[in-house]
Amino acid sequence: MTQSEMRYPCDSVVVDELLTVAQAGDYLGTGERFVRRLVAERRISYVKLGTYVRLQRSTLDDFIEACRVPATSSMTTGKSILRWRQAAPLEREFGLGEPDPERRDPS
């Protein structure tokens, strides 16, 4: 243990910062309203200090991680392109694709 750790043991402890609703919105890249809705719906844990609502940065990080959508593989993307190409003849059959060159405008 170093001499500074003996004098100030609390300095080595990582403190989880409490953020206001506005700061939490900035951290998430959203507005205050979204954060307040998360709190109201109890979708995120919060700290209540009297009348003030505070959110821990680690809680926001956990929320971000829980909402993460994994990337799809190239095989999945290829299948959806194949399905799209197979749907093209149906679009032409039902007139959903490009306009028919033989069809003329009534004007």
C-alpha positions as CSV (number, residue, x, y, z in Angstrom):
1,M,0.0,0.0,0.0
2,T,1.4,3.4,-1.0
3,Q,1.6,6.3,1.4
4,S,-1.1,8.2,-0.5
5,E,-3.4,5.2,-0.2
6,M,-2.9,5.1,3.5
7,R,-3.7,8.8,3.9
8,Y,-6.6,8.9,1.5
9,P,-8.2,5.5,1.1
10,C,-11.4,6.9,-0.4
11,D,-9.5,8.2,-3.4
12,S,-9.0,4.7,-4.8
13,V,-12.7,3.9,-4.5
14,V,-14.6,4.5,-7.7
15,V,-17.7,6.6,-7.0
16,D,-20.8,6.0,-9.1
17,E,-21.8,9.5,-10.0
18,L,-25.5,10.6,-9.5
19,L,-26.9,12.4,-12.5
20,T,-30.0,14.7,-12.7
21,V,-32.7,13.8,-15.2
22,A,-31.4,16.4,-17.6
23,Q,-27.8,15.1,-17.3
24,A,-29.1,11.5,-17.8
25,G,-31.0,12.6,-20.9
26,D,-27.8,14.2,-22.3
27,Y,-25.8,11.1,-21.4
28,L,-28.3,8.9,-23.3
29,G,-28.6,11.3,-26.1
30,T,-32.4,11.7,-25.5
31,G,-34.5,14.3,-23.8
32,E,-35.6,14.7,-20.2
33,R,-39.1,13.4,-21.1
34,F,-37.8,10.0,-22.2
35,V,-35.8,9.6,-18.9
36,R,-38.8,10.7,-16.8
37,R,-41.0,8.1,-18.7
38,L,-38.4,5.4,-18.0
39,V,-38.6,6.3,-14.3
40,A,-42.4,6.5,-14.2
41,E,-42.7,3.1,-15.9
42,R,-40.1,1.7,-13.5
43,R,-38.0,0.5,-16.5
44,I,-34.9,1.9,-14.8
45,S,-33.9,2.2,-11.2
46,Y,-33.4,5.6,-9.6
47,V,-32.5,7.3,-6.4
48,K,-34.9,9.6,-4.7
49,L,-33.3,12.3,-2.5
50,G,-36.2,14.1,-1.0
51,T,-38.1,15.4,-4.0
52,Y,-35.2,15.0,-6.4
53,V,-34.8,12.1,-8.8
54,R,-31.2,11.0,-9.5
55,L,-29.8,8.3,-11.7
56,Q,-26.6,6.4,-11.3
57,R,-24.3,6.4,-14.3
58,S,-23.8,2.6,-14.0
59,T,-27.6,2.2,-14.1
60,L,-27.7,4.1,-17.4
61,D,-24.8,2.0,-18.7
62,D,-26.7,-1.2,-17.8
63,F,-29.8,0.1,-19.5
64,I,-27.9,0.8,-22.7
65,E,-26.4,-2.7,-22.6
66,A,-29.8,-4.3,-22.0
67,C,-31.2,-2.4,-25.1
68,R,-28.3,-3.4,-27.4
69,V,-29.4,-5.2,-30.5
70,P,-26.8,-7.6,-31.9
71,A,-25.6,-7.3,-35.4
72,T,-26.9,-9.8,-38.0
73,S,-24.5,-12.0,-39.9
74,S,-24.0,-11.7,-43.7
75,M,-26.0,-14.9,-44.2
76,T,-29.1,-13.4,-42.8
77,T,-28.7,-10.3,-44.9
78,G,-28.2,-12.4,-48.0
79,K,-31.4,-14.3,-47.4
80,S,-33.5,-11.1,-47.0
81,I,-32.1,-9.8,-50.4
82,L,-33.0,-13.2,-52.0
83,R,-36.5,-12.9,-50.6
84,W,-36.7,-9.3,-52.0
85,R,-35.6,-10.5,-55.4
86,Q,-38.1,-13.3,-55.4
87,A,-40.9,-10.8,-54.6
88,A,-40.0,-8.6,-57.6
89,P,-42.0,-10.7,-60.2
90,L,-45.1,-10.5,-58.0
91,E,-44.7,-6.7,-57.9
92,R,-44.6,-6.6,-61.7
93,E,-47.6,-9.0,-61.9
94,F,-49.7,-6.8,-59.7
95,G,-48.5,-3.5,-61.0
96,L,-46.6,-2.5,-57.9
97,G,-43.3,-2.1,-59.6
98,E,-42.3,0.3,-62.4
99,P,-45.1,1.7,-64.5
100,D,-46.0,-0.2,-67.6
101,P,-44.5,1.5,-70.7
102,E,-47.5,0.5,-72.9
103,R,-49.9,2.2,-70.5
104,R,-50.5,5.9,-71.4
105,D,-51.7,8.7,-69.3
106,P,-55.3,9.9,-70.0
107,S,-54.2,13.5,-70.2
